[in-house]
Structure formats: C-alpha cells, structure tokens
Amino acid sequence: MSGKLRFRAIPQIPPGVDPKTRAVLAALKENFEILAGMRGDANVVAEMLGYVPAREDAGVTCAFHAQYSGAGGAATQGNDIIYDIENFDVGGNYNHTDGRFTAPVSGYYFFAWHGLYANATTGDLRTALYKNGGGIYGMRFIDDKNYANWTTFIGSGVVYLTAGDYVTIRLEVSSTAIHTDSNYTGFSGFLIG
C-alpha cells in the first residue's frame, strides 16, 4: 500500500439527539481523535470503532480518449489498431505509441471504439477488445461490407481488469482499409469502480 490511508469522516452528531446519547457519541468521537493522534494509524482506530475504511484506490481517476490517424502505422488484419492521437489521458494510462491502455488499479472498466472503413462492395471487418494479447469472449464486433461507401464500425463493453492488465483494439478481419481521418475514429475508456 502506498500513500496516505483514508477513512470516512466521523459524522457530526445530528441535532435532536437526546443528551445522554449525545454525551456518549461525543466521548467516542473525542477518544477516536485522541487514539488516532497517539497511534498515528487512524484506519486501525476507525475499524476498532466500527468505521469502514475506504478503498485505498478510492481517489484513483482514469479516463482517456484517442483517435486513429494512421500515422502510428496502418491498421492491418491481425494487428492492433494504434489510436495515435490522444485527446485526453487522465492518469496517463493510455500509450498512443502501442495502442495499449494499462489498468492502474483492479476494477471494472468501460471501453468503446469506433471508426470508418473504406469502399468495398464485399467483405467484412471484425474488431475486438483484446486483454493481455488475447480476445475477450463477447467483445467481437462484425460489420458486413456490402455498400459502395464508407461504413461505420463500433464496439463497446465492460471488462474486469486486474492492476497491470492491458487492453487493445485488434483488427481481426479486414478486406479493406480503415479511414485515416481522425474525426471519424475513436477509442475511449474509463474506470467504473
């Protein structure tokens, strides 16, 4: 564990509490503050008094959004799509050079991705969210290409990641090119909790 441990604040004694209960609550609060100051470990004292410590990562915030321009390399079948333009990266967990988002803490994360793929009258495009280099069941999206214009591909999902796990978007099947105008592409995600 790193950093200062945090615990929920002791609530103020609400108005309207009878004097005897108020005296007991005030004594508990005062003893808590004294013990916490003497021991230097407020979380232990809080637990002894029945207060639940907050998760040590409760203050962790992470969210990102990146776009694909093709400058990081053309997206090719069987490889990760490198969304190389970072619009924002709160927490610094997205790497625009390899297209990886690495989880800073264990928890549930939401991810979404989209783009356009090029003119072709036949073929498909299949994208998938990959975790630690392997596909995630239920996170594959197929678009059948049967139009003579640009077609949108999209995908999204919620995934549990352990701290240090990483995810990428893989172009599993493609008979055509992904549009390199970054206005039409995106990969984003954030920690749910």
Order of alpha helices (4+ residues) and beta strands (2+ residues): alpha-alpha-beta-beta-beta-beta-beta-beta-beta-beta-beta-beta-beta
